[in-house]
Amino acid sequence: MSERSNRLVETEKSKPLGYFLGAHFHPAISLEKKLGYEFAASVSEYIETDSCSFESTAWQLRSEKDSLTLEVGKSHISLLGENPAGKPQEWYEHRYHDLLTRFTDKFHPHIALGSNAMVRQLYHIDGDSRDFLAQHVMSIDPDRFGPLQRPIQLLGMRIAFPPYELELGEGEDTKTERTDWALELRVESWLPDPSWLFVEADASWHEPMKWESETVTTLVDRLRELTAYLSRIRAFLEHPPTNGEL
């Protein structure tokens, strides 16, 4: 049996675990149970609900078939597709667009105060993802963990990136590079099976914008923008340490 490399399996694409999209809005809406039933009926062609909850603090519609949860609060709406086996990301993007459009038609929000998009994925490791992170990403000698005198069940890291604006070049060649969203990145061994690496990218946009006809498309596109950024995260994971490998 050949020795494991403890590296990403290059021939395999990432495996999706979930897509989250959420937004805060103004003005706040009433969460009367009657309105909740009416909203559930208006989205019934887009989400096949198995359970509905219409509490005074939030409404929740759940589809076991699509592993999709829609939640509406007084000033927020969120959509979460969990373990989307057999469905491409585009399916969730279209479904989220349709659900947000129905919400807009029903409640007429004026302002999107902020939004979030989150993508969770798994990357297959030829070996153990704990060894992959320690040896090929963090450059930690295994002996470094000796003083802890405990086996390691999970190993990972968390990195936060703020929004930023940079001026590149000089004079007439000056260009401004701007990113208006913050990002929290979690990379860790996957607890159920350490031959997989768990990656979670959680992005947030804090600048308010008018909720107009194209706002729903803007919100859904943010999920696509975050997924595109994951190619950089994979490149980071595959890049060898600058001080050489252990």
Secondary structure, 3 states (H helix, E strand, C coil): CCCCCCCECCCCCCEEEEEEEEEEEECCCCCCHHHHHHHHHHCCCCCCCCEEEECCCEEEEEECCCCEEEEEECCEEEEEEECCCCCCHHHHHHHHHHHHHHHHHHHCCCEEEEEEEEEEEEEEECCCHHHHHHHHHCCCCHHHHHHHCCCCCCCEEEEEECCEEEEECCHHHCEEEEECCEEEEEEEECCCCCCEEEEEEEEEECCCEECCCCHHHHHHHHHHHHHHHHHHHHHHHHCCCCCCCC
